[in-house]
Structure formats: structure tokens, C-alpha cells
Amino acid sequence: MSRKDAPVSGEGRGGRSFEELQRELDEIVTRLERGDVAVDEAIGLFRRGEELYKECVARLQGAELQIERLDGQEVGT
């Protein structure tokens, strides 16, 4: 995939965009806050939420690095 063909929406590993991951995480948080899930299901949801959170943070950090590099290129020009 060439640079110009790279996904703009932040799609990466697994082909899901940052926004999709964030939406799933929000849904999990909502379900857990409602408190109407069984304990075993809540544990599973919590674990999935942790995975999604880590992936979102990694994507945001990657985006921040890209912006810093681009900003550095403009300053050095």
C-alpha cells in the first residue's frame, strides 16, 4: 500500500478505525455503568474494554508522533 493509499480514518491492525474502537469501548462502559450484566459477563466486558483502551491509546500516540514528525519537517524546511 503506498503512502497516498494509506487509510485516512486511522484504520490499522484488524482493519477497524479508531472511531469504531472508541465506539465499542463507549458501549462497553455504558453497559458496565448500567450494572445490569452478570458478573462473569462484566469481567469479560472489562477485559475487552482494557484491550480497546490500549489500542486506542497506541493509535493516539502514533498519530501524535506523526504530527510531531510532520511539524518538524515544516520547521526544518
N, C-alpha and C positions, 0 to 999 in steps of 0.2 A: 504494500500500500504506500503510495507516495505521500509526501507531506501535505500536498494540497487535497488529497483524498481522505486524509485523516478525519475522523468524526469530530464534528464541532460540538456536539452535545455532551462530550465527556465520556462517551462510551469507551469501555476498556475491557478488562478481563471479564469474560462472561457475556459481553455484548449488551449489558444494561447501562443505561445512562445514570449519572449522578442523581438526577431528579427522580428516576424510578427507584433507586435505592433509598433515597430520602423519603419518598412517599411510603414505601413498605415499612421503613423504620417508624414513621409517624403513625401508621396504622397499628403497629405492634404496641407502641407507647399508649395509644388510646385504649386498646383492649386491656392492657395491664392496669391502666389507671381506673378503668371501669370496675375491675375486680370481679368480673363475672366468668372467669375461666378457672378450670380445675388447677390444682397445684402443679400436677405433672405438666400440663399444657403451659402453664405460666413459666415454668422453668425452661421449657423448650423455646418459648417465645423470647424469654430473656436472653438465652444463648444466641438465638438468631439475631436479636437486636444488637448484641455486642459485636457480632460479625459484621453487620451492616454499618454500625457506627465506625468500626475500624476501617472499613473500606471507604466510607465517606471521608474520614479524616485523611487517609492516604491520598485520595483524589484531590482534596482541597490543598494539601501540602504540595502535591505535584503541580497543580495549577499555579500556586504561589511561586514555585521555583521557575516555572516557565515565564511568568510575568517578570520576575526579577531578572532573568536572562535577557528577555526582550528589552526591558528598561535599560539594562547595562549596555546592550548593543546600541541603543539610541544615544545614550550618553557618550559612548566611545566614538560615535560617528562624527 
